Amino acid sequence: MGKVTAIIPAFNPGAHLTRSLGSVLAQRDVDLDVVVVDDGSAQDITDTPGLDDPRVTLVRTPNRGVSAARNLGVAMTDAEYIAFLDQDDEWAAPDKLARQIVAQTEHPDAGFVHTGFTWVLADREQDASTPAPVSYEDNLAGGRCYVCLSSILVRRDRYVTVGGHDLTMAQQQDWDLVLKLLRLYGPAVAVNGPLVRYHVHGGNASGDYVRAEAESDRVFRRNTSQATASLVRRGRRKADRLYASKGVDASREALHRRDFAGSVRHLANAGRMDPTSVPRAIWGTVRRRIGNDGGAWRQRQD
């Protein structure tokens, strides 16, 4: 069974790093080491439990972003396999890596191995433990990444060959990486089961919908060819609707705060991304208002 290096980028992680690092060190039946890349944190993380484990290497760098941190971590190892874990996520099963190595061994031509995961929200958990088959075509036509990076196990030489994470991206770098791997090495293989817990909160980078939409356009342009033109068109439509819906949500939140200029700005962004989003949002608001007023009217009649 080949050696695995787990890469954890850290930037002012608070208590999250204790949880994520602990879930890595709990892995069993695998030859493992860990590289924690402190990406210019203002916080002193040196007293984090687990950093004194002999399998762990802590590297400090000036702040250059999560992609640079991941690439640096990969450059520091000669392990056969690389696994990634964000500082605020956790691996949910101690045999996660062992099961993935078995899957990669049984499917040597697979681009990488990923797992199911659980969305951990503030008020609930949403199971995504049965991942769909992942191919280049599916991820391109879907308009977004269908893989949780914290679930990926990939051969190190493959990661290096495709150029690793793009340092110029802050929102779509994982999708870009997945597409590069799938395009060059073929479909991934999935290990079922909720083996990763992905924590969703206000600090997640994916909240910047304007930058996410701009970077998605770059990803589409990189992957546009005569053979993929129809896939790109489908993917663009889905991506445009997704980010426009985020713009509409941001507009509503700004309006609730009485930030009228911000509300208009977000609504204009949404209209640019998907011209149908604004009429749909207005009609939805009207329908809800009619429904609420109708309910109040019926109560008065009663």
C-alpha positions, 0 to 999 in steps of 0.5 A: 500500500503506497504512502499518502501525504495529507495536505492541510492549508491553514489560515487563522483556523481557530479551533477548526485545525484541531478537528481536521488534523485530528481526523487525519491522524486517526487514519489507520492501516495506511502509511501516512504523513501530513503537511500543514501549511500555515499560509501567513496566519496572524494567529499562532497555531504552533500549540495546536494539538497533533502538530507535535506528532512525528508524522506532521510537518508544519511549514510557515509561508507568507500569505499567498492563498490556499492554492499556493499552500496546497502546491507547496505541500505537494512539492514537499513530499515524494509520497505516491498519493496526495490527499487534501483536507481543508482546515474546517473540514474533517474526515469522518471515518478512520479507514477513509484513506485505506478504502480509497487506496484499495479503490485506486489499486483496483481501478488503476486507470481512474483519474482519482478517487473521491468519496461521499460527504455530508454537508454540515450546516448551521441547523442541519446536516445534508447527506451526499454520501452516494457520489455520482460517477464523475467524468470530464463531460459531466463536470463540464456540462454541469457548470460546477464541480461535483467533487468535494476536494477534501474527499480526493485522493490522487496520485502525486505525479498526476497532480504535478503533471496537470500543474496542480492548483491554479494560483490565480483562482480563489473560487474555481480552483478545485473545479479547474483541477478536477477538470484537468485530471479528468480530461487527461486521465479519465473518469474518477472512481467513487467510494460510497459512504459519508467519509468527509464532513464539509462544514458550511459557514460564513467563512467559506470562500465560495460566498463571493459569487461575482468572482466565482462567476468570472472564474467559471467563465475562465474555466469554460474558455479553457475547456472550449473546443469543437468537441466540447462546445455543446457541453460548455453551452449547457454548463454556462447556462447552469452556472449563470443561473446558479450565480444569478440566484446568489446575486438575487439572494444577496440583493434581498439580504441587502434590502433587508439591511436597508442597503438600497444601493447594494441591493440594486447592485446585486440585482444588476449583477444577477440580471447580467448573469442571467436576464431571466433571474430578475423577472423570476425573483420579482414574480416569486416575491409577488406570489409570496406576497399574494399568498401571505395577504390572502392568508391574512384576508382568510383569517380576518374572514374567519 
